[in-house]
Amino acid sequence: MLSSALIIFFKWANANKVKTRLVPALSPDDAAALYAAFVKDTFTKVRALRDVEIFGYVSGMLGNGGDLEVHLTAQSFTLREQQGTDLGERMQHAFQELFRDGFQRIVIIGTDSPDLPLNYITAAFDSLHYSQNALCIGPAADGGYYLLGMNRFFPEVFQNVPYSSSETYRTTLHQIIPLSVRLFTLRRWYDVDTLDDLLRLSRNLQRDFLPFTSAALARIHLATCEQIAWHNLIDTTFT
C-alpha cells in the first residue's frame, strides 16, 4: 500500500444542489453539468500524482450518483461516503479513517478549484516529509481554504471552525497555533463559486488541461454570462 493518500470531497451533480450561486446566470441544469465537469477534471488531473492513492468521498449515497458515478467508477477510483453532520466532522472522519488504514501523509481538496495547479498539491505532499508533526494548508481567496494536509491526525483542526465563511481559514489557523506542529502555508488560490469566479476560470482555461470543463463551458455559451456580468456592473454603478 502507498503511504500517501489524496482525499477529494465532492457531491453528486444534482440540479439546485450544486453551484447554486451561479443561478440564475446559469440554469440549474447547466450549473449541475458544469459542476460534474469540475469533478471529472479534478479526478483526471490528480491521476498524474506519483505514489499517491486517491479516494473520492462523496456527500451522498453511493449508487445515487447517476452518470457522474458511472464515469468515476469506470476510471477505477475508490469512492466512499462522507460521514458526519457538518463539513468539519465529515473531513475529520475521512482523515481518521485513512490514518487508521495506515496512510502516513494525507491531503484533502475539493472540486471547486478545477484549475488548481497540480504542483500545489505536489508541494503539499512534499511539505509533509519535513517534520514528523506537519500540517499544510492552502488559503482560498474567499477566506476559506482549498487544501489541508497532515502527517498525523490532529482533530483540533476541525473543531470550532465556521465553515463556508470568510473566517474559515483564519479560525483554522487559530486552532493550529497551539499545536506542536510545523505549519506550511501554500500559495493562495480561488474557488469557482460566483459568476466572476467563473469568468476568471474561463479566461485562464487551457482546453487540454480541463477538457470536461472546456466542453461544458462551450455548451453554456459563456459570452451570455459575460453580458449578464456587465449589465450587473452597470446596474450597481448607476443605480
Secondary structure, 3 states (H helix, E strand, C coil): CCCEEEEEEEECCCCCCCCHHHCCCCCHHHHHHHHHHHHHHHHHHHCCCCCEEEEEEEECCCCCCHHHHHHHHHCCCEEEECCCCCHHHHHHHHHHHHHHCCCCEEEEECCCCCCCCHHHHHHHHHHCCCCCCEEEEEEECCCCEEEEEECCCCHHHHCCCCCCCCCHHHHHHHHHCCCCCEEEECCCECCCCCHHHHHHHHHHCCCCCCHHHHHHHHHHCHHHHHHHHHHHHHHHHHC
